Amino acid sequence: MPITVNGEAIPEQAVQYELDRLVRFYSEHMSPDKVREQFDALKARARDQAIGAKLLMSEAERLDIRVSKTDVQERIDEMKENCGGEEGFTKQLVDQGLTEEMVREGVTRGRKMDLLVEKITAGTPEPTDGDIETHFEAHKDEYTRADRAQAQHILITAASDSDADKATARSRIDDLRSQVEGGTDFSELAAAHSDCPSGQRAGGSLGWFSRGMMVPEFDEAVFDMEIGALSDVIESSFGYHIIRKLGQEEGGPASLDDAHDQVRDFLRHVSRGEVISAYVNDLKEKATIEITD
């Protein structure tokens, strides 16, 4: 569905980016089933947010919002740290067909929009404890805690879909699994070999995640495993995985104390979203927007 704003096309990747952000956010506040029920509405909202983001960026440029080089560099340094250092960062750039200058320009644009949003939402009231309690009591079912697991993994991705490349990837993951069984440290192997960014960043650790958040093959394997166990080789759309399960917590009804911060963040998101929507709607009235089915 091509979209243009004032004659400039919005790439499909921009809509997908907004959709991914929405799914991640609502997954923290709703059960996986609720998120799936609302997926079509989230897709429509993602399209609107991509249009809004384009308008906000144009407005930030018009207002000549400045971003300091120090601000940008801090975020580049953070990216490098998350990739396990300069080498991991460079590898990720090569894998994605990017240069550091392209990333730097993207960070600068993003920070301009962040500063504009901060300006727009300045003075938006914070939710009170009364607001939080009222919302929680009216939506208790939505704050039921899902089962959670903690795990680390190693991912090996085939170079292509050819049988030969898939066989090579399978051979590599089988060898890594044998090394883990032989006593080699899982985290060290993940840092050295995993094709997932979590390898160099955190020894393959994925932290805590709720049931239904991972791809089905991975999700089913993790929640069927015993704590401390090493999985068989799991094939998913991302490639071949081996998983070590580190922990699990059973879900259940959440108390107000459990959900307090989630509810606060949700209400904050909604109230600031209303302010931004009003601002964006004003920009939309002045813009030419075309959506082709």
C-alpha angles and dihedrals in degrees: 000000000000115000127192128186116197088341096310119115121234109219119233088239089065091056091046090050091055091046092052090051092050093048091049092049097046091043086066092054105032138043117262089251091055091049091051091049090055097041096110091050090048091052091053090047091049090056091051091047091051088054090047092049090053091050093046091050091051089049092049089053091047091051089048093231108190127218119198120236088233091058091051093045092052090057093046089051090050090052090051091050091050089053092053096258141311095317094052091046092051091049091052091050091051092047090052096042093243137131126218089247091056090051091047091053090049092050090049092052091047093050091050090056092044090055091048091050090049089053093048095048098041108127096022104146118249116238112263125228086254091055090049094049093046092051093045094051091050094047105032093135091058091058097054106133114243122218109277132203135190119212147150126216146184117223125198115188122199115242089233141348092267118122090239095054092045090050090051092050091048091050091052094050091046089053092049091050090052090051091052090049088050092057104266112147110264094213093052092050091048092051092049102040116013118114090206115093087232088072100070093025099052112357090267094307115153094184118216119337133172127243110274097027097099128062109284098254092051094042094051093048095050097048092046093053129092118242109270094020126131115226129229114251108293121203118208137158087276096055135260122341139187114196135199114198113219103177149340137207123195117233127234144137113331123225123223088255091053093049100034098103093041092052092046092051091046094051091045089051091050096047094046089044090057091053092048092045091055090050093047092046088057089052090048092056089059095043135079109235123182124186116185119199 
